[in-house]
Amino acid sequence: MPTLTDLAAWLGRRLQERESVWRPAPSQDAPQVRRLVLALEPGDLPPTPPPGEGGALFVHRAFRLGKRWPAWPVLTSHDGFDRALTTGENPALAARLGWAAPRTLHWKGAVTGMVADPGLSWPDLIKRLDSEFGGHEALIAPADPGAAARVAVMNAMRPELLREVHAQGIGVYVTGQLRPGAVDTARDLGLGVVALGHRRSEVWGLHQLARELRADFPELETTVAATSDPS
């Protein structure tokens, strides 16, 4: 059974966070954790925790937690979670989608996403993404929907990024939110755009985090609060 310290260390390695403990256990000990409830927002949690001992929370935006569930220790990750488990360079997502050998995409010296060749037409790509994420927020069809396009999964959507990926032979741009200021550029370039939705991509990340924790700590019970897993 993992302790709170074990889980904090695991999160630090996986998400590259220096400090993962938002609220320590009420005692000075490192308690064993039998049940971990994961949530994006404190508002996703029920008013009271489930009965029993050995519970802990993971809350993505823990700074909004206040005094909820005061007896439960709290783990958190904000920037590291967004970098590793949403849109951007996300090898776990590529593996779930069956995309082999994704490569990192850099822009102006920073990692902005990943590139893969799934070998799917536009309709088949949308079907696969919808199956994994449970839907999407917005679409812009590419100039050639029947072609098997190279895909970039990106952590932002700006005109200059669209032009950069287009210059690299990429035909579809997958991101979290559709940015109105970049729509005309996408259409002018003939790029397909899939905006998954900011919250939808975070929900996927939360479920992926739970899957990885269960794999490494088989005795740990995980519950994702107030969301459903499309997979």
PASE-258361 format. One record per residue (C-alpha): y, x, z; residue in three letters; residue number from 1. Coordinates in nm, 2 decimals. Layout:
<rec><v>Y</v><u>X</u><w>Z</w><r>ALA</r><k>NUM</k></rec>
...
//
This chain:
<rec><v>0.00</v><u>0.00</u><w>0.00</w><r>MET</r><k>1</k></rec>
<rec><v>0.33</v><u>0.16</u><w>-0.10</w><r>PRO</r><k>2</k></rec>
<rec><v>0.61</v><u>0.21</u><w>0.15</w><r>THR</r><k>3</k></rec>
<rec><v>0.98</v><u>0.14</u><w>0.08</w><r>LEU</r><k>4</k></rec>
<rec><v>1.03</v><u>0.51</u><w>0.04</w><r>THR</r><k>5</k></rec>
<rec><v>0.75</v><u>0.53</u><w>-0.21</w><r>ASP</r><k>6</k></rec>
<rec><v>0.91</v><u>0.25</u><w>-0.42</w><r>LEU</r><k>7</k></rec>
<rec><v>1.25</v><u>0.40</u><w>-0.40</w><r>ALA</r><k>8</k></rec>
<rec><v>1.12</v><u>0.74</u><w>-0.51</w><r>ALA</r><k>9</k></rec>
<rec><v>0.93</v><u>0.58</u><w>-0.80</w><r>TRP</r><k>10</k></rec>
<rec><v>1.25</v><u>0.39</u><w>-0.91</w><r>LEU</r><k>11</k></rec>
<rec><v>1.45</v><u>0.72</u><w>-0.89</w><r>GLY</r><k>12</k></rec>
<rec><v>1.20</v><u>0.89</u><w>-1.13</w><r>ARG</r><k>13</k></rec>
<rec><v>1.16</v><u>0.60</u><w>-1.37</w><r>ARG</r><k>14</k></rec>
<rec><v>1.53</v><u>0.49</u><w>-1.39</w><r>LEU</r><k>15</k></rec>
<rec><v>1.69</v><u>0.82</u><w>-1.31</w><r>GLN</r><k>16</k></rec>
<rec><v>1.88</v><u>0.68</u><w>-1.01</w><r>GLU</r><k>17</k></rec>
<rec><v>1.99</v><u>0.90</u><w>-0.73</w><r>ARG</r><k>18</k></rec>
<rec><v>1.99</v><u>0.63</u><w>-0.47</w><r>GLU</r><k>19</k></rec>
<rec><v>1.77</v><u>0.32</u><w>-0.50</w><r>SER</r><k>20</k></rec>
<rec><v>1.79</v><u>0.18</u><w>-0.15</w><r>VAL</r><k>21</k></rec>
<rec><v>2.07</v><u>-0.07</u><w>-0.12</w><r>TRP</r><k>22</k></rec>
<rec><v>1.97</v><u>-0.21</u><w>0.22</w><r>ARG</r><k>23</k></rec>
<rec><v>1.72</v><u>-0.02</u><w>0.44</w><r>PRO</r><k>24</k></rec>
<rec><v>1.46</v><u>-0.19</u><w>0.65</w><r>ALA</r><k>25</k></rec>
<rec><v>1.59</v><u>-0.33</u><w>0.98</w><r>PRO</r><k>26</k></rec>
<rec><v>1.38</v><u>-0.08</u><w>1.17</w><r>SER</r><k>27</k></rec>
<rec><v>1.41</v><u>0.30</u><w>1.12</w><r>GLN</r><k>28</k></rec>
<rec><v>1.05</v><u>0.31</u><w>0.99</w><r>ASP</r><k>29</k></rec>
<rec><v>0.96</v><u>0.32</u><w>0.62</w><r>ALA</r><k>30</k></rec>
<rec><v>0.76</v><u>-0.01</u><w>0.61</w><r>PRO</r><k>31</k></rec>
<rec><v>0.47</v><u>-0.08</u><w>0.39</w><r>GLN</r><k>32</k></rec>
<rec><v>0.57</v><u>-0.33</u><w>0.11</w><r>VAL</r><k>33</k></rec>
<rec><v>0.31</v><u>-0.59</u><w>0.02</w><r>ARG</r><k>34</k></rec>
<rec><v>0.54</v><u>-0.81</u><w>-0.19</w><r>ARG</r><k>35</k></rec>
<rec><v>0.83</v><u>-0.72</u><w>-0.41</w><r>LEU</r><k>36</k></rec>
<rec><v>1.06</v><u>-1.00</u><w>-0.54</w><r>VAL</r><k>37</k></rec>
<rec><v>1.27</v><u>-0.89</u><w>-0.84</w><r>LEU</r><k>38</k></rec>
<rec><v>1.59</v><u>-1.06</u><w>-0.95</w><r>ALA</r><k>39</k></rec>
<rec><v>1.89</v><u>-0.99</u><w>-1.17</w><r>LEU</r><k>40</k></rec>
<rec><v>2.14</v><u>-1.17</u><w>-0.96</w><r>GLU</r><k>41</k></rec>
<rec><v>2.13</v><u>-1.29</u><w>-0.59</w><r>PRO</r><k>42</k></rec>
<rec><v>2.19</v><u>-1.64</u><w>-0.73</w><r>GLY</r><k>43</k></rec>
<rec><v>1.84</v><u>-1.63</u><w>-0.89</w><r>ASP</r><k>44</k></rec>
<rec><v>1.69</v><u>-1.61</u><w>-0.54</w><r>LEU</r><k>45</k></rec>
<rec><v>1.58</v><u>-1.92</u><w>-0.35</w><r>PRO</r><k>46</k></rec>
<rec><v>1.79</v><u>-1.98</u><w>-0.03</w><r>PRO</r><k>47</k></rec>
<rec><v>1.52</v><u>-1.85</u><w>0.20</w><r>THR</r><k>48</k></rec>
<rec><v>1.25</v><u>-1.58</u><w>0.15</w><r>PRO</r><k>49</k></rec>
<rec><v>0.88</v><u>-1.66</u><w>0.14</w><r>PRO</r><k>50</k></rec>
<rec><v>0.70</v><u>-1.65</u><w>0.47</w><r>PRO</r><k>51</k></rec>
<rec><v>0.51</v><u>-1.34</u><w>0.58</w><r>GLY</r><k>52</k></rec>
<rec><v>0.57</v><u>-0.98</u><w>0.65</w><r>GLU</r><k>53</k></rec>
<rec><v>0.59</v><u>-0.68</u><w>0.42</w><r>GLY</r><k>54</k></rec>
<rec><v>0.85</v><u>-0.82</u><w>0.17</w><r>GLY</r><k>55</k></rec>
<rec><v>1.12</v><u>-0.63</u><w>-0.01</w><r>ALA</r><k>56</k></rec>
<rec><v>1.37</v><u>-0.71</u><w>-0.28</w><r>LEU</r><k>57</k></rec>
<rec><v>1.48</v><u>-0.55</u><w>-0.61</w><r>PHE</r><k>58</k></rec>
<rec><v>1.81</v><u>-0.68</u><w>-0.72</w><r>VAL</r><k>59</k></rec>
<rec><v>1.98</v><u>-0.55</u><w>-1.04</w><r>HIS</r><k>60</k></rec>
<rec><v>2.33</v><u>-0.65</u><w>-0.93</w><r>ARG</r><k>61</k></rec>
<rec><v>2.28</v><u>-0.60</u><w>-0.55</w><r>ALA</r><k>62</k></rec>
<rec><v>2.65</v><u>-0.57</u><w>-0.48</w><r>PHE</r><k>63</k></rec>
<rec><v>2.67</v><u>-0.95</u><w>-0.50</w><r>ARG</r><k>64</k></rec>
<rec><v>2.39</v><u>-1.00</u><w>-0.24</w><r>LEU</r><k>65</k></rec>
<rec><v>2.60</v><u>-1.03</u><w>0.07</w><r>GLY</r><k>66</k></rec>
<rec><v>2.39</v><u>-1.14</u><w>0.37</w><r>LYS</r><k>67</k></rec>
<rec><v>2.11</v><u>-1.32</u><w>0.19</w><r>ARG</r><k>68</k></rec>
<rec><v>1.76</v><u>-1.26</u><w>0.30</w><r>TRP</r><k>69</k></rec>
<rec><v>1.89</v><u>-1.03</u><w>0.58</w><r>PRO</r><k>70</k></rec>
<rec><v>1.55</v><u>-0.93</u><w>0.72</w><r>ALA</r><k>71</k></rec>
<rec><v>1.43</v><u>-0.79</u><w>0.38</w><r>TRP</r><k>72</k></rec>
<rec><v>1.51</v><u>-0.44</u><w>0.26</w><r>PRO</r><k>73</k></rec>
<rec><v>1.67</v><u>-0.42</u><w>-0.08</w><r>VAL</r><k>74</k></rec>
<rec><v>1.61</v><u>-0.18</u><w>-0.37</w><r>LEU</r><k>75</k></rec>
<rec><v>1.85</v><u>-0.17</u><w>-0.67</w><r>THR</r><k>76</k></rec>
<rec><v>1.93</v><u>0.00</u><w>-1.00</w><r>SER</r><k>77</k></rec>
<rec><v>2.22</v><u>-0.10</u><w>-1.22</w><r>HIS</r><k>78</k></rec>
<rec><v>2.31</v><u>0.17</u><w>-1.48</w><r>ASP</r><k>79</k></rec>
<rec><v>1.96</v><u>0.33</u><w>-1.48</w><r>GLY</r><k>80</k></rec>
<rec><v>1.80</v><u>-0.01</u><w>-1.54</w><r>PHE</r><k>81</k></rec>
<rec><v>2.03</v><u>-0.09</u><w>-1.82</w><r>ASP</r><k>82</k></rec>
<rec><v>1.97</v><u>0.25</u><w>-1.99</w><r>ARG</r><k>83</k></rec>
<rec><v>1.59</v><u>0.24</u><w>-1.96</w><r>ALA</r><k>84</k></rec>
<rec><v>1.49</v><u>-0.12</u><w>-1.98</w><r>LEU</r><k>85</k></rec>
<rec><v>1.72</v><u>-0.32</u><w>-2.20</w><r>THR</r><k>86</k></rec>
<rec><v>1.85</v><u>-0.26</u><w>-2.55</w><r>THR</r><k>87</k></rec>
<rec><v>1.90</v><u>0.11</u><w>-2.64</w><r>GLY</r><k>88</k></rec>
<rec><v>1.65</v><u>0.39</u><w>-2.62</w><r>GLU</r><k>89</k></rec>
<rec><v>1.35</v><u>0.20</u><w>-2.47</w><r>ASN</r><k>90</k></rec>
<rec><v>1.01</v><u>0.35</u><w>-2.55</w><r>PRO</r><k>91</k></rec>
<rec><v>0.84</v><u>0.09</u><w>-2.33</w><r>ALA</r><k>92</k></rec>
<rec><v>0.98</v><u>-0.18</u><w>-2.56</w><r>LEU</r><k>93</k></rec>
<rec><v>0.87</v><u>0.00</u><w>-2.87</w><r>ALA</r><k>94</k></rec>
<rec><v>0.52</v><u>0.02</u><w>-2.72</w><r>ALA</r><k>95</k></rec>
<rec><v>0.52</v><u>-0.35</u><w>-2.64</w><r>ARG</r><k>96</k></rec>
<rec><v>0.62</v><u>-0.43</u><w>-3.00</w><r>LEU</r><k>97</k></rec>
<rec><v>0.36</v><u>-0.19</u><w>-3.14</w><r>GLY</r><k>98</k></rec>
<rec><v>0.63</v><u>0.04</u><w>-3.30</w><r>TRP</r><k>99</k></rec>
<rec><v>0.49</v><u>0.39</u><w>-3.34</w><r>ALA</r><k>100</k></rec>
<rec><v>0.69</v><u>0.71</u><w>-3.30</w><r>ALA</r><k>101</k></rec>
<rec><v>1.04</v><u>0.57</u><w>-3.23</w><r>PRO</r><k>102</k></rec>
<rec><v>1.31</v><u>0.84</u><w>-3.24</w><r>ARG</r><k>103</k></rec>
<rec><v>1.63</v><u>0.87</u><w>-3.03</w><r>THR</r><k>104</k></rec>
<rec><v>1.96</v><u>0.79</u><w>-3.20</w><r>LEU</r><k>105</k></rec>
<rec><v>2.26</v><u>0.99</u><w>-3.09</w><r>HIS</r><k>106</k></rec>
<rec><v>2.63</v><u>0.92</u><w>-3.17</w><r>TRP</r><k>107</k></rec>
<rec><v>2.91</v><u>1.15</u><w>-3.06</w><r>LYS</r><k>108</k></rec>
<rec><v>2.68</v><u>1.34</u><w>-2.84</w><r>GLY</r><k>109</k></rec>
<rec><v>2.55</v><u>1.04</u><w>-2.64</w><r>ALA</r><k>110</k></rec>
<rec><v>2.22</v><u>0.85</u><w>-2.67</w><r>VAL</r><k>111</k></rec>
<rec><v>2.30</v><u>0.51</u><w>-2.81</w><r>THR</r><k>112</k></rec>
<rec><v>1.96</v><u>0.38</u><w>-2.91</w><r>GLY</r><k>113</k></rec>
<rec><v>1.63</v><u>0.43</u><w>-3.09</w><r>MET</r><k>114</k></rec>
<rec><v>1.51</v><u>0.39</u><w>-3.45</w><r>VAL</r><k>115</k></rec>
<rec><v>1.17</v><u>0.27</u><w>-3.56</w><r>ALA</r><k>116</k></rec>
<rec><v>0.99</v><u>0.16</u><w>-3.88</w><r>ASP</r><k>117</k></rec>
<rec><v>0.79</v><u>-0.15</u><w>-3.78</w><r>PRO</r><k>118</k></rec>
<rec><v>0.71</v><u>-0.23</u><w>-4.14</w><r>GLY</r><k>119</k></rec>
<rec><v>0.81</v><u>-0.60</u><w>-4.11</w><r>LEU</r><k>120</k></rec>
<rec><v>1.02</v><u>-0.82</u><w>-4.33</w><r>SER</r><k>121</k></rec>
<rec><v>1.31</v><u>-1.00</u><w>-4.17</w><r>TRP</r><k>122</k></rec>
<rec><v>1.13</v><u>-1.32</u><w>-4.10</w><r>PRO</r><k>123</k></rec>
<rec><v>0.83</v><u>-1.14</u><w>-3.95</w><r>ASP</r><k>124</k></rec>
<rec><v>1.06</v><u>-0.92</u><w>-3.74</w><r>LEU</r><k>125</k></rec>
<rec><v>1.24</v><u>-1.22</u><w>-3.60</w><r>ILE</r><k>126</k></rec>
<rec><v>0.91</v><u>-1.39</u><w>-3.52</w><r>LYS</r><k>127</k></rec>
<rec><v>0.78</v><u>-1.08</u><w>-3.34</w><r>ARG</r><k>128</k></rec>
<rec><v>1.10</v><u>-1.03</u><w>-3.14</w><r>LEU</r><k>129</k></rec>
<rec><v>1.12</v><u>-1.40</u><w>-3.05</w><r>ASP</r><k>130</k></rec>
<rec><v>0.76</v><u>-1.38</u><w>-2.93</w><r>SER</r><k>131</k></rec>
<rec><v>0.84</v><u>-1.09</u><w>-2.70</w><r>GLU</r><k>132</k></rec>
<rec><v>1.18</v><u>-1.20</u><w>-2.57</w><r>PHE</r><k>133</k></rec>
<rec><v>1.14</v><u>-1.58</u><w>-2.59</w><r>GLY</r><k>134</k></rec>
<rec><v>1.42</v><u>-1.63</u><w>-2.84</w><r>GLY</r><k>135</k></rec>
<rec><v>1.75</v><u>-1.48</u><w>-2.95</w><r>HIS</r><k>136</k></rec>
<rec><v>2.12</v><u>-1.54</u><w>-2.92</w><r>GLU</r><k>137</k></rec>
<rec><v>2.25</v><u>-1.49</u><w>-3.28</w><r>ALA</r><k>138</k></rec>
<rec><v>2.13</v><u>-1.36</u><w>-3.62</w><r>LEU</r><k>139</k></rec>
<rec><v>2.30</v><u>-1.22</u><w>-3.93</w><r>ILE</r><k>140</k></rec>
<rec><v>2.05</v><u>-1.20</u><w>-4.22</w><r>ALA</r><k>141</k></rec>
<rec><v>2.03</v><u>-0.87</u><w>-4.41</w><r>PRO</r><k>142</k></rec>
<rec><v>2.11</v><u>-0.84</u><w>-4.78</w><r>ALA</r><k>143</k></rec>
<rec><v>1.73</v><u>-0.82</u><w>-4.86</w><r>ASP</r><k>144</k></rec>
<rec><v>1.53</v><u>-1.03</u><w>-4.61</w><r>PRO</r><k>145</k></rec>
<rec><v>1.20</v><u>-0.96</u><w>-4.78</w><r>GLY</r><k>146</k></rec>
<rec><v>1.23</v><u>-0.58</u><w>-4.74</w><r>ALA</r><k>147</k></rec>
<rec><v>1.05</v><u>-0.39</u><w>-4.46</w><r>ALA</r><k>148</k></rec>
<rec><v>1.36</v><u>-0.24</u><w>-4.31</w><r>ALA</r><k>149</k></rec>
<rec><v>1.41</v><u>0.04</u><w>-4.06</w><r>ARG</r><k>150</k></rec>
<rec><v>1.53</v><u>-0.09</u><w>-3.73</w><r>VAL</r><k>151</k></rec>
<rec><v>1.78</v><u>0.04</u><w>-3.48</w><r>ALA</r><k>152</k></rec>
<rec><v>1.78</v><u>-0.09</u><w>-3.12</w><r>VAL</r><k>153</k></rec>
<rec><v>2.12</v><u>-0.02</u><w>-2.98</w><r>MET</r><k>154</k></rec>
<rec><v>2.31</v><u>-0.05</u><w>-2.65</w><r>ASN</r><k>155</k></rec>
<rec><v>2.64</v><u>-0.15</u><w>-2.81</w><r>ALA</r><k>156</k></rec>
<rec><v>2.77</v><u>-0.32</u><w>-3.13</w><r>MET</r><k>157</k></rec>
<rec><v>3.09</v><u>-0.17</u><w>-3.28</w><r>ARG</r><k>158</k></rec>
<rec><v>3.19</v><u>-0.13</u><w>-3.65</w><r>PRO</r><k>159</k></rec>
<rec><v>3.16</v><u>0.25</u><w>-3.63</w><r>GLU</r><k>160</k></rec>
<rec><v>2.81</v><u>0.23</u><w>-3.50</w><r>LEU</r><k>161</k></rec>
<rec><v>2.71</v><u>-0.01</u><w>-3.77</w><r>LEU</r><k>162</k></rec>
<rec><v>2.84</v><u>0.22</u><w>-4.03</w><r>ARG</r><k>163</k></rec>
<rec><v>2.66</v><u>0.52</u><w>-3.87</w><r>GLU</r><k>164</k></rec>
<rec><v>2.32</v><u>0.35</u><w>-3.87</w><r>VAL</r><k>165</k></rec>
<rec><v>2.37</v><u>0.22</u><w>-4.22</w><r>HIS</r><k>166</k></rec>
<rec><v>2.44</v><u>0.57</u><w>-4.34</w><r>ALA</r><k>167</k></rec>
<rec><v>2.10</v><u>0.67</u><w>-4.19</w><r>GLN</r><k>168</k></rec>
<rec><v>1.91</v><u>0.41</u><w>-4.41</w><r>GLY</r><k>169</k></rec>
<rec><v>1.87</v><u>0.15</u><w>-4.13</w><r>ILE</r><k>170</k></rec>
<rec><v>1.86</v><u>-0.21</u><w>-4.24</w><r>GLY</r><k>171</k></rec>
<rec><v>1.84</v><u>-0.41</u><w>-3.92</w><r>VAL</r><k>172</k></rec>
<rec><v>2.05</v><u>-0.37</u><w>-3.60</w><r>TYR</r><k>173</k></rec>
<rec><v>1.90</v><u>-0.51</u><w>-3.27</w><r>VAL</r><k>174</k></rec>
<rec><v>2.13</v><u>-0.53</u><w>-2.97</w><r>THR</r><k>175</k></rec>
<rec><v>2.21</v><u>-0.74</u><w>-2.67</w><r>GLY</r><k>176</k></rec>
<rec><v>2.53</v><u>-0.93</u><w>-2.75</w><r>GLN</r><k>177</k></rec>
<rec><v>2.69</v><u>-1.01</u><w>-3.08</w><r>LEU</r><k>178</k></rec>
<rec><v>3.04</v><u>-0.87</u><w>-3.10</w><r>ARG</r><k>179</k></rec>
<rec><v>3.27</v><u>-1.08</u><w>-3.32</w><r>PRO</r><k>180</k></rec>
<rec><v>3.48</v><u>-0.78</u><w>-3.41</w><r>GLY</r><k>181</k></rec>
<rec><v>3.18</v><u>-0.61</u><w>-3.58</w><r>ALA</r><k>182</k></rec>
<rec><v>3.04</v><u>-0.92</u><w>-3.77</w><r>VAL</r><k>183</k></rec>
<rec><v>3.24</v><u>-0.86</u><w>-4.09</w><r>ASP</r><k>184</k></rec>
<rec><v>3.13</v><u>-0.50</u><w>-4.10</w><r>THR</r><k>185</k></rec>
<rec><v>2.77</v><u>-0.60</u><w>-4.07</w><r>ALA</r><k>186</k></rec>
<rec><v>2.80</v><u>-0.85</u><w>-4.35</w><r>ARG</r><k>187</k></rec>
<rec><v>2.99</v><u>-0.60</u><w>-4.57</w><r>ASP</r><k>188</k></rec>
<rec><v>2.72</v><u>-0.34</u><w>-4.52</w><r>LEU</r><k>189</k></rec>
<rec><v>2.43</v><u>-0.59</u><w>-4.58</w><r>GLY</r><k>190</k></rec>
<rec><v>2.29</v><u>-0.51</u><w>-4.23</w><r>LEU</r><k>191</k></rec>
<rec><v>2.07</v><u>-0.76</u><w>-4.05</w><r>GLY</r><k>192</k></rec>
<rec><v>2.17</v><u>-0.81</u><w>-3.69</w><r>VAL</r><k>193</k></rec>
<rec><v>1.96</v><u>-0.95</u><w>-3.41</w><r>VAL</r><k>194</k></rec>
<rec><v>2.16</v><u>-1.03</u><w>-3.09</w><r>ALA</r><k>195</k></rec>
<rec><v>1.89</v><u>-1.09</u><w>-2.83</w><r>LEU</r><k>196</k></rec>
<rec><v>2.13</v><u>-1.21</u><w>-2.56</w><r>GLY</r><k>197</k></rec>
<rec><v>2.25</v><u>-1.00</u><w>-2.27</w><r>HIS</r><k>198</k></rec>
<rec><v>2.06</v><u>-1.19</u><w>-2.00</w><r>ARG</r><k>199</k></rec>
<rec><v>1.75</v><u>-1.23</u><w>-2.21</w><r>ARG</r><k>200</k></rec>
<rec><v>1.72</v><u>-0.85</u><w>-2.26</w><r>SER</r><k>201</k></rec>
<rec><v>1.77</v><u>-0.80</u><w>-1.89</w><r>GLU</r><k>202</k></rec>
<rec><v>1.50</v><u>-1.05</u><w>-1.80</w><r>VAL</r><k>203</k></rec>
<rec><v>1.27</v><u>-0.86</u><w>-2.03</w><r>TRP</r><k>204</k></rec>
<rec><v>1.35</v><u>-0.54</u><w>-1.85</w><r>GLY</r><k>205</k></rec>
<rec><v>1.28</v><u>-0.71</u><w>-1.51</w><r>LEU</r><k>206</k></rec>
<rec><v>0.94</v><u>-0.82</u><w>-1.62</w><r>HIS</r><k>207</k></rec>
<rec><v>0.87</v><u>-0.48</u><w>-1.77</w><r>GLN</r><k>208</k></rec>
<rec><v>0.96</v><u>-0.32</u><w>-1.44</w><r>LEU</r><k>209</k></rec>
<rec><v>0.73</v><u>-0.55</u><w>-1.26</w><r>ALA</r><k>210</k></rec>
<rec><v>0.44</v><u>-0.46</u><w>-1.50</w><r>ARG</r><k>211</k></rec>
<rec><v>0.49</v><u>-0.09</u><w>-1.45</w><r>GLU</r><k>212</k></rec>
<rec><v>0.51</v><u>-0.12</u><w>-1.07</w><r>LEU</r><k>213</k></rec>
<rec><v>0.19</v><u>-0.32</u><w>-1.07</w><r>ARG</r><k>214</k></rec>
<rec><v>0.02</v><u>-0.06</u><w>-1.28</w><r>ALA</r><k>215</k></rec>
<rec><v>0.12</v><u>0.22</u><w>-1.05</w><r>ASP</r><k>216</k></rec>
<rec><v>0.08</v><u>0.03</u><w>-0.72</w><r>PHE</r><k>217</k></rec>
<rec><v>-0.21</v><u>-0.22</u><w>-0.78</w><r>PRO</r><k>218</k></rec>
<rec><v>-0.19</v><u>-0.35</u><w>-0.43</w><r>GLU</r><k>219</k></rec>
<rec><v>0.17</v><u>-0.46</u><w>-0.47</w><r>LEU</r><k>220</k></rec>
<rec><v>0.24</v><u>-0.82</u><w>-0.54</w><r>GLU</r><k>221</k></rec>
<rec><v>0.54</v><u>-0.87</u><w>-0.77</w><r>THR</r><k>222</k></rec>
<rec><v>0.74</v><u>-1.19</u><w>-0.84</w><r>THR</r><k>223</k></rec>
<rec><v>1.03</v><u>-1.22</u><w>-1.08</w><r>VAL</r><k>224</k></rec>
<rec><v>1.27</v><u>-1.48</u><w>-0.95</w><r>ALA</r><k>225</k></rec>
<rec><v>1.39</v><u>-1.78</u><w>-1.15</w><r>ALA</r><k>226</k></rec>
<rec><v>1.28</v><u>-1.65</u><w>-1.49</w><r>THR</r><k>227</k></rec>
<rec><v>0.98</v><u>-1.69</u><w>-1.71</w><r>SER</r><k>228</k></rec>
<rec><v>0.79</v><u>-1.42</u><w>-1.90</w><r>ASP</r><k>229</k></rec>
<rec><v>0.75</v><u>-1.50</u><w>-2.27</w><r>PRO</r><k>230</k></rec>
<rec><v>0.45</v><u>-1.26</u><w>-2.29</w><r>SER</r><k>231</k></rec>
//
